């Protein structure tokens, strides 16, 4: 493999039903940073059917070019045709870096594409940067510059691993939603579109979709919330979450929770923050009755303001909190809720 042939930072721009997923814009934001370090361009890969008109949206969030693969076989997501499409783009255009969102689609697509183009894949990354590998120079071992250093929690979140792929291209990573930040929208930007179609021949790997049933949920997306009131096992019971509901209502916020709460069956998985839940970046994050294990803090430590309430003054959550209250949440939370009600009423 001639590594010099591979240039550019590519992003798989996931779309569903003609709507580009927010993770695509987040990845383009990080791709701009990486491309700047490598003095190269950012390319979005848009795959689907009848989706060419979406290309300008990708340009508005940082894509220098948009490769569009448009075919009736790509109308709905199916593993084999999408894998063929993205792998064909990689083989044709030879990107140095390929980023995919760690969504349900991305977690299915990324590993299959990496296997097909014979490269590695680092899953669920939380940090991406350009640097030397190995990180520390070692006698007798070449330290290669300008490598994609992919960082992710490992061993159940008890340690952090930085991984590189120095001998194969592209360097591939899936990235969790909410971890990277999209750039400020460039209103009116127009995409430089490249149309590419490798051809699709259905075979026994092309599953047939008989019916699509969309579940209607009234649970809000915590990744989009500006204010989160999050509870852990220290809240005590499912019924006691009423205290958090009241506080969230006053603030116009949303209730979320830790993994322990989900494991105990108090709240649904969709509300879980953390390594095995969702990564969030609200303006204000209340951590109530949450100890602050790394598995949880990995999903919320980038919040603008973190307020922790815990009876254990040595709880790790206070290490990442901007404001901390040590005491009984059963007393503190109602008092805080009432004080906020009074403040709002007096305005």
ROLO-684010 format. One record per residue (C-alpha): residue in one letter; x, y, z. Coordinates in nm, 2 decimals, padded with zeros to 4 digits, m for minus. Each point is the difference from the previous one (the first is absolute). Last residue first. Example, Ala and Ser with C-alpha at 12.3 -4.5 7.8 and 13.67 -1.06 7.14 Angstrom:
(rec S, (01.37, m00.11, 00.71))
(rec A, (m00.14, m00.34, 00.07))
END
This chain:
(rec X, (m03.92, 03.89, 03.76))
(rec X, (m00.14, m00.08, 00.35))
(rec X, (m00.16, m00.33, m00.12))
(rec X, (00.32, m00.12, m00.15))
(rec X, (00.19, 00.06, 00.33))
(rec X, (m00.27, m00.17, 00.20))
(rec X, (m00.01, m00.30, m00.22))
(rec X, (00.38, m00.02, 00.01))
(rec X, (00.00, 00.01, 00.38))
(rec X, (m00.27, m00.27, 00.01))
(rec X, (00.20, m00.23, m00.23))
(rec X, (00.32, 00.05, 00.20))
(rec X, (m00.17, m00.07, 00.33))
(rec X, (m00.16, m00.32, m00.15))
(rec X, (00.34, m00.11, m00.13))
(rec X, (00.20, 00.07, 00.32))
(rec X, (m00.22, m00.20, 00.25))
(rec X, (m00.03, m00.33, m00.18))
(rec X, (00.34, 00.06, m00.16))
(rec X, (00.15, m00.04, 00.35))
(rec X, (00.33, 00.19, 00.01))
(rec X, (00.31, 00.12, m00.18))
(rec X, (m00.07, 00.26, m00.26))
(rec X, (00.25, 00.04, m00.29))
(rec X, (00.04, 00.26, m00.27))
(rec X, (00.23, m00.02, m00.30))
(rec X, (00.00, m00.38, 00.02))
(rec X, (00.27, m00.22, m00.15))
(rec X, (00.18, m00.10, 00.32))
(rec X, (m00.33, 00.02, 00.20))
(rec X, (m00.13, m00.30, m00.19))
(rec X, (00.28, m00.21, 00.15))
(rec X, (m00.20, m00.02, 00.33))
(rec X, (00.22, 00.11, 00.30))
(rec X, (m00.27, 00.23, 00.15))
(rec X, (m00.24, m00.29, 00.00))
(rec X, (m00.36, 00.14, 00.05))
(rec X, (m00.01, 00.09, m00.37))
(rec X, (m00.13, 00.30, m00.21))
(rec X, (00.22, 00.09, m00.30))
(rec X, (m00.05, 00.30, m00.23))
(rec X, (00.18, m00.02, m00.33))
(rec X, (00.01, 00.31, m00.23))
(rec X, (00.09, 00.00, m00.37))
(rec X, (m00.03, m00.38, m00.04))
(rec X, (00.32, m00.16, m00.13))
(rec X, (00.02, m00.25, 00.29))
(rec X, (m00.33, m00.16, m00.09))
(rec X, (00.05, m00.34, m00.17))
(rec X, (00.35, m00.08, 00.12))
(rec X, (m00.12, 00.10, 00.35))
(rec X, (m00.23, m00.30, 00.01))
(rec X, (00.25, m00.28, m00.07))
(rec X, (00.26, 00.19, 00.19))
(rec X, (m00.20, m00.05, 00.32))
(rec X, (m00.16, 00.32, 00.13))
(rec X, (m00.19, m00.10, 00.31))
(rec X, (m00.34, 00.11, m00.12))
(rec X, (m00.26, 00.10, 00.26))
(rec X, (m00.08, 00.31, m00.20))
(rec X, (00.22, 00.10, m00.30))
(rec X, (m00.16, 00.32, m00.13))
(rec X, (00.12, 00.10, m00.35))
(rec X, (m00.03, 00.35, m00.13))
(rec X, (00.08, 00.12, m00.35))
(rec X, (m00.05, m00.35, m00.13))
(rec X, (00.28, m00.20, m00.17))
(rec X, (m00.12, m00.37, 00.01))
(rec X, (00.16, m00.34, m00.09))
(rec X, (m00.26, m00.27, 00.01))
(rec X, (m00.01, m00.34, 00.17))
(rec X, (00.27, m00.26, 00.03))
(rec X, (00.27, 00.26, 00.07))
(rec X, (m00.23, 00.23, 00.19))
(rec X, (m00.35, 00.15, 00.01))
(rec X, (m00.30, m00.23, 00.00))
(rec X, (m00.34, 00.15, m00.09))
(rec X, (m00.06, m00.22, m00.30))
(rec X, (00.07, m00.31, 00.22))
(rec X, (m00.33, 00.04, 00.18))
(rec X, (m00.02, 00.11, 00.37))
(rec X, (m00.05, m00.18, 00.33))
(rec X, (00.09, m00.34, m00.13))
(rec X, (00.28, m00.06, 00.24))
(rec X, (00.25, m00.03, m00.29))
(rec X, (m00.14, 00.33, m00.13))
(rec X, (00.07, 00.18, 00.33))
(rec X, (00.34, m00.16, 00.02))
(rec X, (00.08, 00.13, m00.35))
(rec X, (m00.04, 00.36, 00.10))
(rec X, (m00.30, 00.22, m00.05))
(rec X, (m00.18, 00.27, m00.21))
(rec X, (m00.28, 00.24, 00.08))
(rec X, (m00.06, 00.29, m00.24))
(rec X, (00.01, 00.38, 00.06))
(rec X, (m00.25, 00.29, 00.00))
(rec X, (00.16, 00.10, 00.33))
(rec X, (m00.32, m00.03, 00.21))
(rec X, (m00.09, m00.33, m00.18))
(rec X, (00.35, m00.14, 00.06))
(rec X, (m00.02, 00.07, 00.37))
(rec X, (m00.34, m00.17, 00.03))
(rec X, (00.11, m00.30, m00.20))
(rec X, (00.31, m00.03, 00.22))
(rec X, (m00.21, m00.02, 00.31))
(rec X, (m00.23, m00.24, m00.17))
(rec X, (00.30, m00.22, m00.05))
(rec X, (m00.08, m00.12, 00.35))
(rec X, (m00.25, m00.24, m00.14))
(rec X, (00.26, m00.19, m00.19))
(rec X, (00.20, m00.05, 00.32))
(rec X, (00.29, 00.12, 00.20))
(rec X, (00.13, 00.31, m00.18))
(rec X, (00.35, m00.14, 00.08))
(rec X, (m00.05, m00.24, m00.29))
(rec X, (00.07, 00.29, m00.23))
(rec X, (m00.20, 00.30, m00.12))
(rec X, (00.05, 00.24, m00.28))
(rec X, (m00.17, 00.34, m00.04))
(rec X, (00.10, 00.11, m00.35))
(rec X, (m00.03, 00.35, m00.14))
(rec X, (00.06, 00.08, m00.37))
(rec X, (m00.14, m00.33, m00.12))
(rec X, (00.10, m00.13, m00.35))
(rec X, (00.19, m00.31, 00.13))
(rec X, (m00.28, m00.07, 00.23))
(rec X, (m00.23, m00.09, m00.29))
(rec X, (m00.35, 00.03, 00.14))
(rec X, (m00.21, m00.31, 00.08))
(rec X, (m00.34, 00.02, m00.16))
(rec X, (00.07, m00.29, m00.22))
(rec X, (m00.17, m00.11, m00.32))
(rec X, (00.15, m00.32, m00.14))
(rec X, (00.05, m00.01, m00.37))
(rec X, (m00.10, m00.33, m00.18))
(rec X, (00.18, m00.06, m00.32))
(rec X, (m00.13, m00.30, m00.21))
(rec X, (00.13, m00.27, m00.23))
(rec X, (00.36, 00.11, m00.03))
(rec X, (00.18, m00.25, m00.22))
(rec X, (00.36, m00.08, 00.11))
(rec X, (00.27, 00.04, m00.26))
(rec X, (00.26, m00.26, 00.10))
(rec X, (m00.15, m00.26, m00.25))
(rec X, (00.09, 00.23, m00.29))
(rec X, (m00.12, 00.34, m00.13))
(rec X, (00.24, 00.15, m00.26))
(rec X, (00.07, 00.36, 00.08))
(rec X, (00.22, 00.23, m00.21))
(rec X, (00.30, 00.20, 00.13))
(rec X, (m00.19, 00.33, m00.02))
(rec X, (00.18, 00.33, 00.05))
(rec X, (m00.13, 00.36, m00.03))
(rec X, (00.25, 00.26, 00.12))
(rec X, (m00.16, 00.31, 00.14))
(rec X, (00.18, 00.32, 00.10))
(rec X, (m00.26, 00.11, 00.25))
(rec X, (m00.13, 00.35, 00.03))
(rec X, (00.02, 00.22, 00.31))
(rec X, (m00.31, 00.21, 00.06))
(rec X, (00.02, 00.02, 00.38))
(rec X, (00.34, m00.11, 00.14))
(rec X, (m00.12, m00.17, 00.31))
(rec X, (00.22, 00.04, 00.31))
(rec X, (00.21, m00.31, 00.02))
(rec X, (m00.13, m00.33, 00.14))
(rec X, (00.13, m00.12, 00.33))
(rec X, (00.13, m00.36, 00.07))
(rec X, (m00.12, m00.23, 00.29))
(rec X, (m00.37, 00.04, m00.05))
(rec X, (m00.04, m00.31, m00.21))
(rec X, (00.27, m00.26, 00.05))
(rec X, (00.28, m00.03, m00.25))
(rec X, (00.08, m00.30, m00.23))
(rec X, (00.36, 00.00, m00.12))
(rec X, (00.19, m00.09, m00.31))
(rec X, (00.36, 00.07, m00.10))
(rec X, (m00.02, m00.05, m00.38))
(rec X, (00.25, m00.15, m00.04))
(rec X, (00.23, m00.25, 00.16))
(rec X, (00.34, 00.00, 00.17))
(rec X, (m00.04, 00.27, 00.27))
(rec X, (m00.35, m00.09, 00.13))
(rec X, (00.00, 00.17, 00.34))
(rec X, (m00.16, m00.06, 00.34))
(rec X, (m00.01, 00.20, 00.32))
(rec X, (m00.16, m00.20, 00.28))
(rec X, (m00.17, 00.15, 00.31))
(rec X, (m00.04, m00.21, 00.31))
(rec X, (m00.28, m00.12, 00.23))
(rec X, (m00.27, 00.06, m00.26))
(rec X, (m00.10, m00.36, m00.02))
(rec X, (00.35, m00.11, m00.10))
(rec X, (00.04, 00.28, m00.25))
(rec X, (m00.12, 00.36, m00.05))
(rec X, (00.10, 00.15, m00.34))
(rec X, (00.27, 00.20, m00.16))
(rec X, (00.09, 00.00, m00.37))
(rec X, (00.34, 00.15, m00.10))
(rec X, (m00.01, 00.06, m00.37))
(rec X, (00.36, 00.00, m00.11))
(rec X, (00.19, 00.31, m00.12))
(rec X, (00.34, m00.12, 00.11))
(rec X, (00.15, m00.35, 00.02))
(rec X, (00.24, m00.09, 00.28))
(rec X, (00.23, m00.27, m00.13))
(rec X, (00.10, m00.26, 00.25))
(rec X, (00.36, m00.08, 00.09))
(rec X, (00.00, 00.20, 00.32))
(rec X, (m00.36, 00.11, 00.09))
(rec X, (m00.16, 00.34, m00.06))
(rec X, (m00.30, 00.06, 00.21))
(rec X, (m00.35, 00.03, m00.16))
(rec X, (00.09, m00.28, m00.23))
(rec X, (m00.13, 00.15, m00.22))
(rec X, (00.02, 00.37, m00.05))
(rec X, (m00.29, 00.24, m00.01))
(rec X, (m00.34, 00.09, m00.15))
(rec X, (m00.30, 00.00, 00.22))
(rec X, (m00.32, m00.19, 00.07))
(rec X, (m00.17, m00.03, 00.34))
(rec X, (m00.31, m00.19, 00.12))
(rec X, (00.02, m00.30, m00.24))
(rec X, (m00.27, m00.26, 00.00))
(rec X, (00.18, m00.25, m00.22))
(rec X, (00.35, 00.00, m00.14))
(rec X, (00.01, m00.16, m00.35))
(rec X, (00.29, m00.17, m00.18))
(rec X, (00.05, m00.04, m00.37))
(rec X, (m00.07, m00.26, m00.26))
(rec X, (m00.24, 00.18, m00.23))
(rec X, (m00.27, m00.26, 00.06))
(rec X, (00.08, m00.03, 00.37))
(rec X, (m00.02, 00.37, 00.05))
(rec X, (m00.33, 00.02, m00.19))
(rec X, (m00.15, m00.28, 00.21))
(rec X, (00.12, 00.16, 00.33))
(rec X, (m00.14, 00.34, m00.09))
(rec X, (m00.35, m00.11, m00.13))
(rec X, (m00.16, m00.16, 00.30))
(rec X, (00.13, 00.24, 00.26))
(rec X, (m00.07, 00.29, m00.24))
(rec X, (m00.37, m00.10, m00.05))
(rec X, (m00.08, m00.04, 00.37))
(rec X, (00.20, 00.32, 00.05))
(rec X, (00.38, 00.02, 00.07))
(rec X, (00.04, 00.27, m00.27))
(rec X, (00.25, m00.08, m00.27))
(rec X, (00.34, 00.16, m00.07))
(rec X, (00.24, m00.10, m00.28))
(rec X, (00.35, 00.14, 00.00))
(rec X, (00.27, m00.02, m00.27))
(rec X, (m00.27, m00.02, m00.27))
(rec X, (00.07, m00.21, m00.31))
(rec X, (m00.24, 00.13, m00.27))
(rec X, (m00.10, m00.32, m00.18))
(rec X, (00.06, m00.26, 00.27))
(rec X, (m00.16, 00.22, 00.26))
(rec X, (m00.30, 00.08, m00.22))
(rec X, (m00.04, m00.37, m00.08))
(rec X, (00.01, m00.09, 00.38))
(rec X, (m00.27, 00.26, 00.06))
(rec X, (m00.24, m00.14, m00.27))
(rec X, (00.07, m00.37, 00.05))
(rec X, (m00.06, 00.04, 00.38))
(rec X, (m00.32, 00.19, m00.08))
(rec X, (m00.12, m00.27, m00.24))
(rec X, (00.08, m00.28, 00.25))
(rec X, (m00.12, 00.14, 00.33))
(rec X, (m00.34, 00.14, m00.10))
(rec X, (m00.11, 00.35, 00.07))
(rec X, (m00.30, 00.10, m00.20))
(rec X, (00.00, 00.16, m00.34))
(rec X, (00.35, m00.13, m00.08))
(rec X, (m00.10, m00.25, m00.27))
(rec X, (m00.17, 00.29, m00.18))
(rec X, (00.34, 00.16, m00.06))
(rec X, (00.18, 00.32, 00.10))
(rec X, (00.36, 00.01, 00.12))
(rec X, (00.08, 00.36, 00.05))
(rec X, (00.36, 00.11, 00.07))
(rec X, (m00.01, 00.34, 00.17))
(rec X, (00.30, 00.24, m00.01))
(rec X, (00.13, 00.27, 00.23))
(rec X, (m00.23, m00.12, 00.28))
(rec X, (m00.02, 00.25, 00.29))
(rec X, (m00.35, 00.03, 00.14))
(rec X, (m00.15, 00.20, m00.28))
(rec X, (00.15, m00.23, m00.25))
(rec X, (m00.18, m00.29, 00.16))
(rec X, (m00.33, 00.19, m00.04))
(rec X, (00.08, 00.06, m00.37))
(rec X, (00.01, m00.38, m00.06))
(rec X, (m00.36, m00.07, 00.11))
(rec X, (m00.13, 00.06, m00.36))
(rec X, (00.19, m00.31, m00.11))
(rec X, (m00.21, m00.23, 00.22))
(rec X, (m00.23, m00.17, m00.25))
(rec X, (00.11, m00.34, 00.12))
(rec X, (00.27, m00.05, 00.27))
(rec X, (00.37, 00.06, 00.07))
(rec X, (00.16, 00.34, 00.08))
(rec X, (00.38, m00.02, 00.04))
(rec X, (00.14, 00.33, 00.15))
(rec X, (00.34, 00.12, m00.10))
(rec X, (00.23, 00.22, 00.21))
(rec X, (00.32, 00.13, m00.16))
(rec X, (00.37, m00.01, 00.09))
(rec X, (00.27, 00.18, 00.19))
(rec X, (00.04, m00.28, 00.25))
(rec X, (m00.07, 00.21, 00.31))
(rec X, (m00.28, 00.19, m00.18))
(rec X, (m00.15, m00.33, m00.12))
(rec X, (m00.02, m00.12, 00.36))
(rec X, (m00.17, 00.31, 00.12))
(rec X, (m00.24, 00.00, m00.29))
(rec X, (m00.08, m00.37, 00.05))
(rec X, (m00.10, 00.09, 00.36))
(rec X, (m00.27, 00.23, m00.13))
(rec X, (m00.10, m00.24, m00.27))
(rec X, (m00.05, m00.27, 00.26))
(rec X, (m00.25, 00.22, 00.19))
(rec X, (m00.19, 00.08, m00.33))
(rec X, (m00.03, m00.37, m00.07))
(rec X, (m00.10, m00.08, 00.36))
(rec X, (m00.31, 00.23, m00.06))
(rec X, (m00.15, m00.25, m00.24))
(rec X, (m00.07, 00.12, m00.35))
(rec X, (m00.37, m00.03, m00.08))
(rec X, (m00.11, m00.17, m00.32))
(rec X, (m00.17, m00.29, 00.17))
(rec X, (00.32, m00.07, 00.20))
(rec X, (00.33, 00.17, m00.08))
(rec X, (00.35, m00.08, 00.11))
(rec X, (00.28, 00.21, m00.13))
(rec X, (00.29, m00.24, 00.00))
(rec X, (00.29, 00.24, 00.05))
(rec X, (00.33, 00.01, m00.19))
(rec X, (00.33, 00.17, 00.09))
(rec X, (00.23, 00.04, m00.29))
(rec X, (00.28, m00.19, m00.17))
(rec X, (00.11, m00.36, m00.06))
(rec X, (00.25, m00.06, m00.27))
(rec X, (00.29, 00.06, 00.23))
(rec X, (m00.09, m00.32, 00.20))
(rec X, (00.10, m00.22, m00.29))
(rec X, (m00.14, m00.34, 00.11))
END
